Amino acid sequence: MYKRILVPTDGSALSLQAAEAAVAFARGVGAELVAVSIAQPFPMMAAEAVAISGSAMGTEELMNQAADNVAKVAALAAAAGVPCHGMTSLAFFPHEEIINAARDQQCDLIMMASHGRHGLSKLIAGSVTQKVLADSAIPVLVLRPGAS
């Protein structure tokens, strides 16, 4: 069935829930995981970052945060005995980087969360998940908020 599953994470509680689901799924089907976190540099995320933290982060901080996000997924996988390796990158368009990573890592499934943003937040941040769904030739399994 599936042998290698890409798990994008932004470090949010919802993406960690998706990672937990991906670990359980991978364990069940005997697959390995590739955890990826994309650091999105200024100016693309400036409005959202400033709204949340009061200031925009520098590239080094963004990459450190991405590495921490990947480490959390890798720890979940290790605790479950699921092989996992992680990767980070810096990109203005995270959805393109997710799709490229899945292709380059020969993943046969992308398993990710949807934040379910609405209104101004969706307008500013867009939906990375929606863009991945629209552009990926690789199957995408989406965990939605409130879904069980």
N, C-alpha and C positions, 0 to 999 in steps of 0.2 A: 504494500500500500504506500505509505509515506515513509521516506527514509531520512530526509533532512528538512527540518522546519525552521523557517526564519521567524524570529520573534522580535519585532521592533518595540522599543520601550522609551518612554520619555520620563520615567521615574515617578509618574503619577500613581495614585492608588489604583486607578482603573487599569493602567497598563501592567501593574504588578498582578492584578487579578487575572488578566489575560495570560501573563507569564505562568502563573500557577496552573491555569487550565492547559496551557501548552505543555508544561512539564508532565502533567497527568496524562495527557493525550499521547505525548511522545513515549512515555513509559509503557503505555498500553499497546502501542503499535510497534515498539522497538526502534523508534527513530532517534536521531540526535538533533540537538538544537543549535541554532546560530542566533545568538542574541546581538542585536544591533541598536545603537543609540546614535542619533544624528544631532550634532550640535548645529543649531541654526544661527548664523551670525547676524549681527546688526547689519542692515536696518530692517530686515524682513520681520524680525520678532520684536523690534524695539517697542512698539506700542503696547503689546501684551506684557513684555518683561517689565517695562516701566510701571504699568498699571499694577502688576503683582508685587514687585519688589521695591519700587521707587527709583530704581536705576537699572540701566542696561549692563549686562555682564560682558567682560572682555572675552576674547577667544580662548585664552588659557583656562579661565573659569568654566566656560562652556564645555570645553573638552574634558576637564576634570569631572564635571557633573555627568557628562555622557559616560565616562569610564565607571563612575559610581553606579549609574543606572544598569550598565551591563554586568557589573560585579554582583548586584542583587539578584539578577536573573540566573547568573552562573551558580550562585550559592543555592538557590532553590533547586536547580537541576542537580547539583552535586548531592544535596540532601536526599534526593529521590533516586540517585544512581543513574541519572540520565546524562550521557555525554553532551557537553556543551562547550562551544568556544564563542568568544565575543569579539566584537569589532566596533569601532567608533569612527565617525568621519564628520567632517565639517561641510555643510552644504546649504545653499540658499533655498533649495527646493527638496525638503526631506522625502517627499513621495517618490521622486526620481531616484534618490539615493537608496531608498528601501528596495525599489524594484531592481536597481542595478546590483545591489548586494545579494538579493535572492538569486538573480541570474548568475552572477559571478561565483557564488558559493554552491551552485547547483542544487538549490532548494526546490522541493516539489510542492511546498505549501508555505503560505505566509499566514501567520495567526496573530491577529492584532486587535486592539480595543478601538472602539469608537467612543469619543467623549460625548457625543450627542449635543454638541454646541448648538445654540440657537441665537438669533438676533445679532447684536453687535459683535459678540464674541466670535460667531461663525464668520461674520463679514471680515473681521480683522485677522483671525487665525486661519480661516478656511477649514477644510476638513482634509487632513492628510489621508485618513482612511478612505474617504470617498474618492480622492484622487488615485490612490493605489488601486482601489476596486475598478476604477474606470480605465486605468492604463496598463495593468498587469496582465501578462499572458499566463502567469502562474496562478493557480487557485488561491483565493483569499478567504479565510474563515474569520469572521468578525464577532467579537464579544461586545454586546451593547449594554449600556447601563440599565439595570433593572431586569435584565434577561436572566433566566435561570435554567 
